[in-house]
Amino acid sequence: MHLEFFGAAGEVTGSCHILDVGGRRLLLDCGLIQGGAAPDERNRAPFPFDAAAIDAVILSHAHIDHCGRLPLLRKRGFRGPVYATTACRELARILLMDSATMAARDAERESRHRQRDGMKGRVEPLYTPEDAEATLRTIRAVQYGRAFEVVPGVELTFRDAGHILGSACVCLRLGEGGIERRLVFSGDLGQYDTPILRDPEAGLAADAVVMESTYGNRLHRDREATLVEFGEILRAARADGGNVLIPAFAVGRSQELLYELGAHFDAWRLADWRIFLDSPMAIEATGVYWRHAELFDEEAREWRTRSERMPLLPNLTLCRTVDESMTINRMAGGAIVIAGSGMCTGGRIVHHLKHNLSRPQCHVVFSGFQAQGTLGRAIVDGREQVRVNGAPIPVRAQVHTLGGFSAHGDQADLLRWYAGVQGKPPVWLVHGEREASEGLRDKLQQQGVRAEIAQRGARVDLGTVA
């Protein structure tokens, strides 16, 4: 009965952990590596296990850094089922098909560059839309709160993690050789008391916990103060006469931003703007959110019953086509643009940055985590010049960071969630940069908890943790 850490150990992206129980082998997540050094090479590298020997995958949620290598896993021999919540399965379809399309596009562009430089051979995509489609057919939906036997000796129950729609804490009851253990994998945990989604579920029982630590060393800004700041940014941008660019994750962040813009439409004088949701993926994901009001918190459910469409923004334009997106770049001011990707690693936000970053009247608003090595991180860190699609662009725009919008809980939220786990089981921290994980580890140890930072390749004998 062993757990081995593979991805998101000592870093944020690429979540993947290997569980061996009774001769069966399972994965907790199988995510794509984003940002950092040589992500493409790392994603293409062999898995440290035989993909064909994996019996099943348990997916915590649909963000691409948790599910993005599932098609590659299947391409390399995996033929088992993937277990997820119903909403997670619907969102995974959107994200994986988009990831496959982008992989094909990137491979084609790189192949053209190679030919231009006189190099032979074509670059193959990490996986194709056909690989993604084949993977999606293997995802089996499991309802929150329902105990389900994944393989003999492994019983799964999903609990709401409050991170994005369909996100789950993975609660496992493991049995082998007369020994029984309860393992909880937090997945990504959301903030408490934020709009739309319910709070992370409490009252979990565990002998061992694998816990995310993205913001383990910091506290988010107060939500109300964040909303005040957001309104002030929009007022300043209106006075400056420029555009407002908001890089946003298609799933979770885009829906939350639209919700807040609708809730503050009059107070922030949003009728003066043209608002664009420039992301086909975010548009489709918003539809999934709209269909799953049963997963909303009480306030959002009540709002949903009063509304015929989401969100309540009469001046919102949904940009599905490239031509519609390009039209925005003809506007020197008066546009609020929500576009992916959230870390500016690709997608339509990159083109908007290319046209607007050099304009002092432009405001760029970051509302989520920016991993090391990404364009978003370079801008947030104050670089005076960045490269956008290979071209050097001076950063003259005004840059803002709204920490209160994070879909990840901060240190206080993470400690609050752990306090709701019965007893004080040992904790292995994942999904965090070093300083963040160390900060949360130290806080837990001060409370008398055995807490360690997971290292890539480290194995935990679950039979000895109790």
Residue pairs with C-beta under 8 A, 6 or more apart in sequence:
1 20
1 21
1 22
1 174
1 176
1 179
1 181
1 461
1 462
1 463
2 19
2 20
2 459
2 460
2 461
2 462
3 17
3 18
3 19
3 20
3 183
3 208
3 210
3 428
3 459
3 460
3 462
4 17
4 18
4 19
4 20
4 457
4 458
4 459
4 460
5 17
5 18
5 428
5 430
5 454
5 455
5 456
5 457
5 458
6 16
6 17
6 18
6 47
6 48
6 49
6 456
6 457
7 13
7 14
7 15
7 16
7 17
7 29
7 30
7 31
7 33
7 456
8 14
8 15
8 16
8 29
8 31
8 65
8 430
8 431
9 430
9 454
9 455
9 456
9 457
9 458
10 433
10 434
10 437
10 453
10 454
10 455
10 456
11 36
11 432
11 433
12 65
12 214
12 369
12 371
12 431
12 432
12 433
13 31
13 32
13 33
13 34
13 35
13 36
13 39
13 65
13 371
14 31
14 32
14 33
14 34
14 42
14 43
14 65
14 69
15 28
15 29
15 30
15 31
15 60
15 65
15 66
15 430
15 431
16 27
16 28
16 29
16 30
16 31
16 69
17 27
17 28
17 29
17 185
17 210
17 430
18 25
18 26
18 27
18 28
18 48
18 49
19 25
19 26
19 27
19 28
19 154
19 172
19 174
19 183
21 151
21 153
21 154
21 174
21 175
21 176
22 151
22 152
22 153
22 154
22 175
22 176
22 177
24 55
24 56
24 151
24 152
24 153
24 154
25 49
25 53
25 54
25 55
26 54
26 55
26 56
26 57
26 58
26 150
26 151
26 154
27 54
27 56
27 57
27 58
27 73
28 57
28 58
28 60
28 170
28 185
28 210
29 57
29 58
29 59
29 60
29 66
29 67
29 187
30 57
30 59
30 66
30 67
30 68
30 69
30 70
30 73
31 63
31 64
31 65
31 66
31 67
31 68
31 69
32 43
32 64
32 65
32 67
32 68
32 69
32 99
33 39
33 42
33 43
33 65
34 64
34 65
34 343
34 345
34 371
34 374
35 343
35 345
35 371
35 372
35 373
35 374
35 377
36 42
36 371
36 372
36 373
37 373
39 373
40 126
43 69
43 72
43 126
44 126
47 73
47 76
48 457
50 77
51 73
51 74
51 76
51 77
51 78
52 76
52 77
52 78
52 79
54 73
54 78
54 80
55 80
55 151
56 80
56 81
56 82
56 83
56 150
56 151
57 70
57 73
57 78
57 80
57 81
57 82
57 83
58 82
58 83
58 84
58 150
58 156
58 170
58 172
58 185
59 66
59 67
59 70
59 82
59 83
59 84
59 88
59 92
59 139
60 66
60 161
60 167
60 168
60 169
60 170
60 185
60 187
60 188
61 67
61 84
61 88
61 91
61 161
61 163
61 164
61 166
61 167
61 168
61 187
61 188
62 84
62 88
62 89
62 91
62 92
62 94
62 95
62 164
62 166
62 167
62 251
63 95
63 164
63 188
63 249
63 251
63 252
64 95
64 96
64 99
66 187
66 188
67 92
67 95
67 96
68 95
68 96
68 99
70 82
70 92
70 96
70 135
71 96
71 99
71 100
71 126
71 127
71 128
71 131
71 132
71 134
71 135
72 126
72 127
72 131
73 135
74 131
74 134
74 135
74 138
75 127
75 131
79 138
80 138
81 138
81 139
81 140
82 135
82 138
82 139
82 140
83 139
83 140
83 142
83 148
83 150
83 156
84 92
84 139
84 140
84 141
84 142
84 166
84 168
85 141
85 142
85 143
85 144
85 158
85 166
85 167
85 168
86 141
86 143
86 166
86 292
87 165
87 166
87 288
87 292
87 295
88 165
88 166
88 167
88 168
89 136
89 139
89 141
89 166
90 166
90 288
90 291
91 164
91 165
91 166
91 251
91 285
91 288
92 136
92 139
93 136
94 250
94 251
94 281
94 284
94 285
94 288
95 250
95 251
95 281
96 132
96 135
96 136
97 129
97 132
97 133
97 136
98 250
98 281
99 132
100 125
100 127
100 128
100 129
100 131
100 132
101 129
102 346
103 125
103 126
103 127
103 128
104 125
104 128
104 129
106 125
107 122
107 123
107 124
107 125
107 126
108 123
110 123
111 122
111 123
114 120
114 121
114 122
114 123
142 148
142 156
142 158
143 158
144 158
144 159
144 160
144 168
145 157
145 158
145 159
146 157
146 158
147 155
147 156
147 157
147 173
148 155
148 156
148 157
149 155
149 156
150 156
153 174
153 175
153 176
154 172
154 173
154 174
154 175
155 172
155 173
155 174
156 170
156 171
156 172
157 171
157 172
157 173
158 168
158 169
158 170
158 171
159 168
159 169
159 171
159 201
159 204
160 167
160 168
160 169
160 197
160 198
160 199
160 200
160 201
160 295
161 167
161 168
161 169
161 186
161 187
161 188
161 189
161 190
161 200
161 201
162 189
162 190
162 191
162 192
162 194
162 197
162 198
162 199
162 200
162 201
163 187
163 188
163 189
163 190
163 197
163 200
163 252
163 407
163 408
164 188
164 190
164 197
164 251
164 252
164 407
165 197
165 251
165 252
165 255
165 288
165 289
165 292
165 295
166 292
166 295
167 187
167 188
167 190
168 187
169 184
169 185
169 186
169 187
169 189
169 200
169 201
169 204
170 184
170 185
170 187
171 182
171 183
171 184
171 204
171 205
171 206
172 182
172 183
172 184
172 185
173 180
173 181
173 182
174 180
174 181
174 182
174 183
174 462
175 181
176 463
179 463
181 207
181 208
181 462
181 463
181 465
181 466
182 205
182 206
182 207
182 208
183 206
183 207
183 208
183 209
183 210
183 462
184 204
184 205
184 206
184 208
184 209
184 210
184 421
184 425
185 209
185 210
186 209
186 210
186 211
186 212
186 417
187 212
188 212
188 214
188 407
188 408
188 431
189 200
189 211
189 212
189 408
189 409
189 413
189 414
189 417
190 197
190 199
190 200
190 407
190 408
190 409
190 413
191 220
191 223
191 406
191 407
191 408
191 409
191 410
191 413
192 199
192 200
192 409
192 413
192 416
193 199
193 223
194 223
194 256
195 256
195 259
195 260
195 263
195 297
195 299
195 300
196 255
196 256
196 259
196 289
196 296
196 297
196 300
197 295
197 296
197 297
197 300
198 295
198 296
198 297
199 297
200 409
200 413
200 417
202 417
202 420
203 420
203 422
204 420
204 421
204 422
205 421
205 422
205 423
206 421
206 422
206 423
206 425
207 425
207 462
207 465
207 466
208 425
208 426
208 427
208 428
208 460
208 462
208 465
209 418
209 421
209 425
209 426
209 427
209 428
210 427
210 428
210 430
210 454
211 414
211 418
211 427
211 428
211 429
211 430
211 440
212 408
212 414
212 429
212 430
212 431
212 432
213 414
213 429
213 430
213 431
213 432
213 436
213 437
213 439
213 440
213 441
213 453
214 369
214 408
214 431
214 432
214 436
215 369
215 406
215 408
215 409
215 410
215 411
215 414
215 432
215 436
216 411
216 414
216 429
216 432
216 436
216 437
216 438
216 439
216 440
216 441
216 443
217 411
217 435
217 436
217 437
217 438
217 439
217 440
218 403
218 410
218 411
218 436
218 439
219 410
219 411
219 412
220 226
220 403
220 404
220 406
220 410
221 229
221 402
221 403
221 404
222 404
223 404
225 404
226 402
226 403
226 404
226 405
227 260
227 264
227 404
229 400
229 402
230 260
230 264
230 268
230 365
230 402
231 264
231 267
231 268
233 244
233 363
233 365
233 400
234 244
234 268
234 269
234 270
234 273
234 336
235 268
235 269
236 363
236 398
237 243
237 244
237 361
237 363
238 269
238 272
238 273
240 333
240 360
240 361
240 363
240 398
241 332
241 333
241 334
241 361
242 332
242 333
242 356
242 359
242 360
242 361
242 362
242 363
242 397
243 331
243 332
243 333
243 334
243 335
243 336
243 337
243 352
243 356
243 359
243 362
243 363
244 273
244 335
244 336
244 337
244 362
244 363
244 364
244 365
245 337
245 339
245 349
245 352
245 353
245 356
245 362
245 363
245 364
245 365
245 397
246 257
246 336
246 337
246 338
246 339
246 364
246 365
246 366
246 367
247 339
247 340
247 341
247 342
247 343
247 344
247 349
247 364
247 366
247 367
247 368
247 376
248 254
248 257
248 279
248 282
248 338
248 339
248 340
248 342
248 349
248 367
248 368
249 340
249 341
249 342
249 368
249 407
250 279
250 281
250 282
250 285
250 340
250 341
250 342
251 281
251 282
251 285
252 407
253 342
253 367
253 368
253 405
253 407
254 277
254 279
254 282
254 285
254 286
254 338
254 340
255 282
255 285
255 286
255 289
255 310
256 405
256 407
257 338
257 367
257 405
258 277
258 286
258 310
258 311
258 313
258 316
258 338
259 300
259 311
261 268
261 270
261 275
261 311
261 313
261 336
262 311
262 312
262 313
264 270
265 271
265 312
265 313
270 313
270 315
270 336
271 314
271 315
272 334
273 315
273 334
273 335
273 336
274 315
274 317
274 331
274 334
274 335
274 336
275 313
275 315
275 316
275 317
275 335
275 336
275 338
276 316
276 317
276 319
276 328
276 335
276 336
276 337
276 338
276 339
277 283
277 286
277 316
277 317
277 318
277 319
277 338
277 339
278 319
278 324
278 325
278 328
278 337
278 338
278 339
278 348
278 349
278 352
279 319
279 338
279 339
279 340
279 347
279 348
280 319
280 320
281 340
282 338
282 340
283 318
283 320
286 310
286 311
289 310
290 304
290 309
290 310
293 300
293 301
293 304
293 305
294 301
296 304
304 310
317 324
319 325
319 328
319 348
325 339
325 348
325 351
326 351
328 335
328 337
328 352
329 351
329 352
329 355
332 359
333 361
337 349
337 352
339 347
339 348
339 349
339 352
340 346
340 347
340 348
340 349
341 347
341 349
342 368
342 376
343 368
343 369
343 370
343 371
343 374
343 375
343 376
343 377
344 350
344 353
344 370
344 374
344 375
344 376
344 379
345 374
345 375
345 376
350 375
350 388
350 389
351 389
353 364
353 375
353 379
353 388
353 393
354 388
354 389
354 391
354 393
356 362
356 364
356 397
357 364
357 379
357 386
357 388
357 393
357 394
357 395
357 396
357 397
358 393
358 394
358 395
358 396
358 397
359 396
359 397
360 396
360 397
360 398
362 396
362 397
362 398
363 397
363 398
363 399
363 400
364 379
364 397
364 398
364 399
364 400
365 400
365 401
365 402
366 376
366 379
366 380
366 399
366 400
366 401
366 402
367 401
367 402
367 405
367 406
368 405
368 406
368 407
369 406
369 408
370 376
370 377
370 379
370 380
371 377
372 433
375 386
375 387
375 388
378 386
379 386
379 395
379 399
380 399
380 401
382 399
383 395
384 394
384 395
385 392
385 393
385 394
385 395
386 392
386 393
386 395
387 393
409 416
409 417
411 439
411 440
411 443
414 440
415 440
415 443
415 444
415 447
418 427
418 444
418 449
424 447
424 448
424 449
424 450
425 465
426 449
426 450
426 451
426 452
426 465
427 444
427 449
427 450
427 451
427 452
428 451
428 452
428 453
428 454
428 460
429 437
429 440
429 441
429 451
429 452
429 453
429 454
430 437
430 454
432 440
432 453
434 453
437 453
438 453
440 451
441 451
441 452
441 453
444 451
445 451
